[in-house]
Amino acid sequence: MSCDPLHIQGGPVMRARAKKMCEALNGLIEQIWVENNIQQANRSLDDY
């Protein structure tokens, strides 16, 4: 069994698995958003 919550195995996606996938995607999106904001802030500081 894979530890990656975004890995889809054969068979139907039940509510519990769908919830874990949704939480993992939301976490990934939040991480990307935060990293993007940090990069933008660093670029703004470099402009001064």
N, CA, C and O atoms as a Maestro MAE file, in Angstrom:
{
 s_m_m2io_version
 :::
 2.0.0
}

f_m_ct {
 s_m_title
 :::
 protein
 m_atom[192] {
  # First column is atom index #
  i_m_mmod_type
  r_m_x_coord
  r_m_y_coord
  r_m_z_coord
  i_m_residue_number
  s_m_chain_name
  s_m_pdb_residue_name
  s_m_pdb_atom_name
  i_m_atomic_number
  :::
  1 25 0.847 -1.186 0.000 1 A "MET " " N  " 7
  2 3 0.000 0.000 0.000 1 A "MET " " CA " 6
  3 2 0.889 1.244 0.000 1 A "MET " " C  " 6
  4 15 1.889 1.300 0.715 1 A "MET " " O  " 8
  5 25 0.524 2.220 -0.790 2 A "SER " " N  " 7
  6 3 1.294 3.454 -0.932 2 A "SER " " CA " 6
  7 2 0.990 4.394 0.223 2 A "SER " " C  " 6
  8 15 -0.141 4.467 0.701 2 A "SER " " O  " 8
  9 25 2.032 5.124 0.671 3 A "CYS " " N  " 7
  10 3 1.848 6.117 1.734 3 A "CYS " " CA " 6
  11 2 1.381 7.446 1.162 3 A "CYS " " C  " 6
  12 15 0.980 8.334 1.915 3 A "CYS " " O  " 8
  13 25 1.428 7.596 -0.144 4 A "ASP " " N  " 7
  14 3 1.032 8.835 -0.805 4 A "ASP " " CA " 6
  15 2 -0.485 8.908 -0.876 4 A "ASP " " C  " 6
  16 15 -1.105 8.078 -1.541 4 A "ASP " " O  " 8
  17 25 -1.110 9.897 -0.197 5 A "PRO " " N  " 7
  18 3 -2.572 9.979 -0.203 5 A "PRO " " CA " 6
  19 2 -3.151 10.331 -1.573 5 A "PRO " " C  " 6
  20 15 -4.350 10.165 -1.798 5 A "PRO " " O  " 8
  21 25 -2.310 10.815 -2.489 6 A "LEU " " N  " 7
  22 3 -2.808 11.169 -3.821 6 A "LEU " " CA " 6
  23 2 -2.711 10.004 -4.803 6 A "LEU " " C  " 6
  24 15 -3.170 10.106 -5.941 6 A "LEU " " O  " 8
  25 25 -2.112 8.895 -4.361 7 A "HIS " " N  " 7
  26 3 -2.000 7.719 -5.225 7 A "HIS " " CA " 6
  27 2 -3.349 7.023 -5.276 7 A "HIS " " C  " 6
  28 15 -3.910 6.663 -4.241 7 A "HIS " " O  " 8
  29 25 -3.865 6.835 -6.474 8 A "ILE " " N  " 7
  30 3 -5.170 6.202 -6.648 8 A "ILE " " CA " 6
  31 2 -4.955 4.759 -7.064 8 A "ILE " " C  " 6
  32 15 -4.360 4.479 -8.105 8 A "ILE " " O  " 8
  33 25 -5.445 3.850 -6.241 9 A "GLN " " N  " 7
  34 3 -5.373 2.440 -6.570 9 A "GLN " " CA " 6
  35 2 -6.667 2.056 -7.277 9 A "GLN " " C  " 6
  36 15 -7.620 2.834 -7.315 9 A "GLN " " O  " 8
  37 25 -6.690 0.866 -7.829 10 A "GLY " " N  " 7
  38 3 -7.895 0.402 -8.512 10 A "GLY " " CA " 6
  39 2 -9.075 0.332 -7.566 10 A "GLY " " C  " 6
  40 15 -8.904 0.193 -6.355 10 A "GLY " " O  " 8
  41 25 -10.234 0.425 -8.101 11 A "GLY " " N  " 7
  42 3 -11.445 0.335 -7.299 11 A "GLY " " CA " 6
  43 2 -12.063 1.696 -7.058 11 A "GLY " " C  " 6
  44 15 -11.489 2.727 -7.407 11 A "GLY " " O  " 8
  45 25 -13.230 1.685 -6.462 12 A "PRO " " N  " 7
  46 3 -13.935 2.944 -6.216 12 A "PRO " " CA " 6
  47 2 -13.251 3.775 -5.128 12 A "PRO " " C  " 6
  48 15 -12.570 3.246 -4.250 12 A "PRO " " O  " 8
  49 25 -13.450 5.075 -5.214 13 A "VAL " " N  " 7
  50 3 -12.921 5.987 -4.207 13 A "VAL " " CA " 6
  51 2 -14.031 6.214 -3.181 13 A "VAL " " C  " 6
  52 15 -15.060 6.822 -3.476 13 A "VAL " " O  " 8
  53 25 -13.798 5.716 -1.984 14 A "MET " " N  " 7
  54 3 -14.790 5.855 -0.916 14 A "MET " " CA " 6
  55 2 -14.626 7.209 -0.235 14 A "MET " " C  " 6
  56 15 -13.641 7.909 -0.471 14 A "MET " " O  " 8
  57 25 -15.570 7.572 0.593 15 A "ARG " " N  " 7
  58 3 -15.556 8.887 1.252 15 A "ARG " " CA " 6
  59 2 -14.276 9.130 2.036 15 A "ARG " " C  " 6
  60 15 -13.697 10.214 1.959 15 A "ARG " " O  " 8
  61 25 -13.830 8.133 2.790 16 A "ALA " " N  " 7
  62 3 -12.627 8.322 3.616 16 A "ALA " " CA " 6
  63 2 -11.415 8.596 2.733 16 A "ALA " " C  " 6
  64 15 -10.617 9.483 3.036 16 A "ALA " " O  " 8
  65 25 -11.272 7.845 1.646 17 A "ARG " " N  " 7
  66 3 -10.141 8.056 0.743 17 A "ARG " " CA " 6
  67 2 -10.278 9.387 0.025 17 A "ARG " " C  " 6
  68 15 -9.284 10.086 -0.172 17 A "ARG " " O  " 8
  69 25 -11.489 9.748 -0.367 18 A "ALA " " N  " 7
  70 3 -11.715 11.034 -1.032 18 A "ALA " " CA " 6
  71 2 -11.378 12.184 -0.085 18 A "ALA " " C  " 6
  72 15 -10.818 13.192 -0.516 18 A "ALA " " O  " 8
  73 25 -11.710 12.047 1.193 19 A "LYS " " N  " 7
  74 3 -11.412 13.087 2.178 19 A "LYS " " CA " 6
  75 2 -9.897 13.236 2.341 19 A "LYS " " C  " 6
  76 15 -9.388 14.356 2.392 19 A "LYS " " O  " 8
  77 25 -9.179 12.119 2.423 20 A "LYS " " N  " 7
  78 3 -7.722 12.172 2.550 20 A "LYS " " CA " 6
  79 2 -7.100 12.818 1.317 20 A "LYS " " C  " 6
  80 15 -6.164 13.608 1.438 20 A "LYS " " O  " 8
  81 25 -7.609 12.489 0.138 21 A "MET " " N  " 7
  82 3 -7.091 13.080 -1.095 21 A "MET " " CA " 6
  83 2 -7.353 14.583 -1.109 21 A "MET " " C  " 6
  84 15 -6.481 15.358 -1.502 21 A "MET " " O  " 8
  85 25 -8.525 14.996 -0.692 22 A "CYS " " N  " 7
  86 3 -8.880 16.419 -0.658 22 A "CYS " " CA " 6
  87 2 -7.978 17.167 0.314 22 A "CYS " " C  " 6
  88 15 -7.496 18.257 0.004 22 A "CYS " " O  " 8
  89 25 -7.748 16.591 1.483 23 A "GLU " " N  " 7
  90 3 -6.878 17.224 2.471 23 A "GLU " " CA " 6
  91 2 -5.447 17.340 1.946 23 A "GLU " " C  " 6
  92 15 -4.785 18.356 2.158 23 A "GLU " " O  " 8
  93 25 -4.971 16.298 1.260 24 A "ALA " " N  " 7
  94 3 -3.619 16.323 0.710 24 A "ALA " " CA " 6
  95 2 -3.502 17.386 -0.375 24 A "ALA " " C  " 6
  96 15 -2.508 18.111 -0.423 24 A "ALA " " O  " 8
  97 25 -4.498 17.488 -1.240 25 A "LEU " " N  " 7
  98 3 -4.478 18.503 -2.292 25 A "LEU " " CA " 6
  99 2 -4.531 19.909 -1.704 25 A "LEU " " C  " 6
  100 15 -3.813 20.801 -2.157 25 A "LEU " " O  " 8
  101 25 -5.374 20.108 -0.704 26 A "ASN " " N  " 7
  102 3 -5.458 21.422 -0.073 26 A "ASN " " CA " 6
  103 2 -4.133 21.795 0.581 26 A "ASN " " C  " 6
  104 15 -3.707 22.948 0.506 26 A "ASN " " O  " 8
  105 25 -3.482 20.835 1.216 27 A "GLY " " N  " 7
  106 3 -2.186 21.089 1.819 27 A "GLY " " CA " 6
  107 2 -1.137 21.444 0.780 27 A "GLY " " C  " 6
  108 15 -0.320 22.340 0.993 27 A "GLY " " O  " 8
  109 25 -1.160 20.739 -0.347 28 A "LEU " " N  " 7
  110 3 -0.215 21.006 -1.429 28 A "LEU " " CA " 6
  111 2 -0.439 22.398 -2.018 28 A "LEU " " C  " 6
  112 15 0.516 23.131 -2.274 28 A "LEU " " O  " 8
  113 25 -1.684 22.752 -2.228 29 A "ILE " " N  " 7
  114 3 -2.012 24.076 -2.763 29 A "ILE " " CA " 6
  115 2 -1.571 25.164 -1.794 29 A "ILE " " C  " 6
  116 15 -1.019 26.182 -2.210 29 A "ILE " " O  " 8
  117 25 -1.815 24.950 -0.490 30 A "GLU " " N  " 7
  118 3 -1.406 25.940 0.506 30 A "GLU " " CA " 6
  119 2 0.115 26.082 0.541 30 A "GLU " " C  " 6
  120 15 0.632 27.194 0.652 30 A "GLU " " O  " 8
  121 25 0.827 24.967 0.446 31 A "GLN " " N  " 7
  122 3 2.290 25.007 0.442 31 A "GLN " " CA " 6
  123 2 2.810 25.793 -0.760 31 A "GLN " " C  " 6
  124 15 3.713 26.618 -0.620 31 A "GLN " " O  " 8
  125 25 2.251 25.541 -1.924 32 A "ILE " " N  " 7
  126 3 2.666 26.252 -3.135 32 A "ILE " " CA " 6
  127 2 2.355 27.744 -2.996 32 A "ILE " " C  " 6
  128 15 3.163 28.586 -3.389 32 A "ILE " " O  " 8
  129 25 1.194 28.069 -2.441 33 A "TRP " " N  " 7
  130 3 0.785 29.462 -2.267 33 A "TRP " " CA " 6
  131 2 1.752 30.195 -1.343 33 A "TRP " " C  " 6
  132 15 2.167 31.317 -1.634 33 A "TRP " " O  " 8
  133 25 2.112 29.554 -0.224 34 A "VAL " " N  " 7
  134 3 3.028 30.170 0.732 34 A "VAL " " CA " 6
  135 2 4.403 30.369 0.092 34 A "VAL " " C  " 6
  136 15 4.998 31.439 0.222 34 A "VAL " " O  " 8
  137 25 4.910 29.346 -0.597 35 A "GLU " " N  " 7
  138 3 6.214 29.461 -1.247 35 A "GLU " " CA " 6
  139 2 6.213 30.572 -2.292 35 A "GLU " " C  " 6
  140 15 7.198 31.298 -2.430 35 A "GLU " " O  " 8
  141 25 5.124 30.705 -3.020 36 A "ASN " " N  " 7
  142 3 5.011 31.752 -4.027 36 A "ASN " " CA " 6
  143 2 5.025 33.136 -3.369 36 A "ASN " " C  " 6
  144 15 5.671 34.056 -3.871 36 A "ASN " " O  " 8
  145 25 4.317 33.282 -2.254 37 A "ASN " " N  " 7
  146 3 4.299 34.565 -1.546 37 A "ASN " " CA " 6
  147 2 5.673 34.914 -1.006 37 A "ASN " " C  " 6
  148 15 6.071 36.078 -1.033 37 A "ASN " " O  " 8
  149 25 6.405 33.921 -0.514 38 A "ILE " " N  " 7
  150 3 7.759 34.157 -0.007 38 A "ILE " " CA " 6
  151 2 8.661 34.613 -1.142 38 A "ILE " " C  " 6
  152 15 9.445 35.548 -0.975 38 A "ILE " " O  " 8
  153 25 8.558 33.963 -2.290 39 A "GLN " " N  " 7
  154 3 9.379 34.347 -3.437 39 A "GLN " " CA " 6
  155 2 9.055 35.772 -3.885 39 A "GLN " " C  " 6
  156 15 9.961 36.543 -4.204 39 A "GLN " " O  " 8
  157 25 7.780 36.123 -3.910 40 A "GLN " " N  " 7
  158 3 7.391 37.475 -4.304 40 A "GLN " " CA " 6
  159 2 7.908 38.505 -3.309 40 A "GLN " " C  " 6
  160 15 8.344 39.585 -3.707 40 A "GLN " " O  " 8
  161 25 7.864 38.185 -2.026 41 A "ALA " " N  " 7
  162 3 8.365 39.107 -1.002 41 A "ALA " " CA " 6
  163 2 9.872 39.290 -1.156 41 A "ALA " " C  " 6
  164 15 10.380 40.404 -1.028 41 A "ALA " " O  " 8
  165 25 10.583 38.204 -1.429 42 A "ASN " " N  " 7
  166 3 12.032 38.306 -1.623 42 A "ASN " " CA " 6
  167 2 12.364 39.149 -2.851 42 A "ASN " " C  " 6
  168 15 13.318 39.927 -2.826 42 A "ASN " " O  " 8
  169 25 11.589 39.003 -3.923 43 A "ARG " " N  " 7
  170 3 11.813 39.808 -5.107 43 A "ARG " " CA " 6
  171 2 11.560 41.284 -4.816 43 A "ARG " " C  " 6
  172 15 12.284 42.151 -5.306 43 A "ARG " " O  " 8
  173 25 10.528 41.568 -4.013 44 A "SER " " N  " 7
  174 3 10.224 42.956 -3.667 44 A "SER " " CA " 6
  175 2 11.351 43.568 -2.849 44 A "SER " " C  " 6
  176 15 11.690 44.737 -3.034 44 A "SER " " O  " 8
  177 25 11.934 42.785 -1.945 45 A "LEU " " N  " 7
  178 3 13.036 43.283 -1.137 45 A "LEU " " CA " 6
  179 2 14.282 43.506 -1.990 45 A "LEU " " C  " 6
  180 15 15.061 44.419 -1.718 45 A "LEU " " O  " 8
  181 25 14.476 42.689 -3.010 46 A "ASP " " N  " 7
  182 3 15.627 42.838 -3.890 46 A "ASP " " CA " 6
  183 2 15.516 44.109 -4.745 46 A "ASP " " C  " 6
  184 15 16.528 44.655 -5.186 46 A "ASP " " O  " 8
  185 25 14.297 44.569 -4.974 47 A "ASP " " N  " 7
  186 3 14.086 45.764 -5.786 47 A "ASP " " CA " 6
  187 2 14.503 47.036 -5.067 47 A "ASP " " C  " 6
  188 15 14.744 48.055 -5.714 47 A "ASP " " O  " 8
  189 25 14.593 47.000 -3.751 48 A "TYR " " N  " 7
  190 3 14.945 48.216 -2.991 48 A "TYR " " CA " 6
  191 2 16.400 48.429 -2.961 48 A "TYR " " C  " 6
  192 15 16.870 49.400 -2.368 48 A "TYR " " O  " 8
  :::
 }
 m_bond[191] {
  # First column is bond index #
  i_m_from
  i_m_to
  i_m_order
  :::
  1 1 2 1
  2 2 3 1
  3 3 4 2
  4 3 5 1
  5 5 6 1
  6 6 7 1
  7 7 8 2
  8 7 9 1
  9 9 10 1
  10 10 11 1
  11 11 12 2
  12 11 13 1
  13 13 14 1
  14 14 15 1
  15 15 16 2
  16 15 17 1
  17 17 18 1
  18 18 19 1
  19 19 20 2
  20 19 21 1
  21 21 22 1
  22 22 23 1
  23 23 24 2
  24 23 25 1
  25 25 26 1
  26 26 27 1
  27 27 28 2
  28 27 29 1
  29 29 30 1
  30 30 31 1
  31 31 32 2
  32 31 33 1
  33 33 34 1
  34 34 35 1
  35 35 36 2
  36 35 37 1
  37 37 38 1
  38 38 39 1
  39 39 40 2
  40 39 41 1
  41 41 42 1
  42 42 43 1
  43 43 44 2
  44 43 45 1
  45 45 46 1
  46 46 47 1
  47 47 48 2
  48 47 49 1
  49 49 50 1
  50 50 51 1
  51 51 52 2
  52 51 53 1
  53 53 54 1
  54 54 55 1
  55 55 56 2
  56 55 57 1
  57 57 58 1
  58 58 59 1
  59 59 60 2
  60 59 61 1
  61 61 62 1
  62 62 63 1
  63 63 64 2
  64 63 65 1
  65 65 66 1
  66 66 67 1
  67 67 68 2
  68 67 69 1
  69 69 70 1
  70 70 71 1
  71 71 72 2
  72 71 73 1
  73 73 74 1
  74 74 75 1
  75 75 76 2
  76 75 77 1
  77 77 78 1
  78 78 79 1
  79 79 80 2
  80 79 81 1
  81 81 82 1
  82 82 83 1
  83 83 84 2
  84 83 85 1
  85 85 86 1
  86 86 87 1
  87 87 88 2
  88 87 89 1
  89 89 90 1
  90 90 91 1
  91 91 92 2
  92 91 93 1
  93 93 94 1
  94 94 95 1
  95 95 96 2
  96 95 97 1
  97 97 98 1
  98 98 99 1
  99 99 100 2
  100 99 101 1
  101 101 102 1
  102 102 103 1
  103 103 104 2
  104 103 105 1
  105 105 106 1
  106 106 107 1
  107 107 108 2
  108 107 109 1
  109 109 110 1
  110 110 111 1
  111 111 112 2
  112 111 113 1
  113 113 114 1
  114 114 115 1
  115 115 116 2
  116 115 117 1
  117 117 118 1
  118 118 119 1
  119 119 120 2
  120 119 121 1
  121 121 122 1
  122 122 123 1
  123 123 124 2
  124 123 125 1
  125 125 126 1
  126 126 127 1
  127 127 128 2
  128 127 129 1
  129 129 130 1
  130 130 131 1
  131 131 132 2
  132 131 133 1
  133 133 134 1
  134 134 135 1
  135 135 136 2
  136 135 137 1
  137 137 138 1
  138 138 139 1
  139 139 140 2
  140 139 141 1
  141 141 142 1
  142 142 143 1
  143 143 144 2
  144 143 145 1
  145 145 146 1
  146 146 147 1
  147 147 148 2
  148 147 149 1
  149 149 150 1
  150 150 151 1
  151 151 152 2
  152 151 153 1
  153 153 154 1
  154 154 155 1
  155 155 156 2
  156 155 157 1
  157 157 158 1
  158 158 159 1
  159 159 160 2
  160 159 161 1
  161 161 162 1
  162 162 163 1
  163 163 164 2
  164 163 165 1
  165 165 166 1
  166 166 167 1
  167 167 168 2
  168 167 169 1
  169 169 170 1
  170 170 171 1
  171 171 172 2
  172 171 173 1
  173 173 174 1
  174 174 175 1
  175 175 176 2
  176 175 177 1
  177 177 178 1
  178 178 179 1
  179 179 180 2
  180 179 181 1
  181 181 182 1
  182 182 183 1
  183 183 184 2
  184 183 185 1
  185 185 186 1
  186 186 187 1
  187 187 188 2
  188 187 189 1
  189 189 190 1
  190 190 191 1
  191 191 192 2
  :::
 }
}
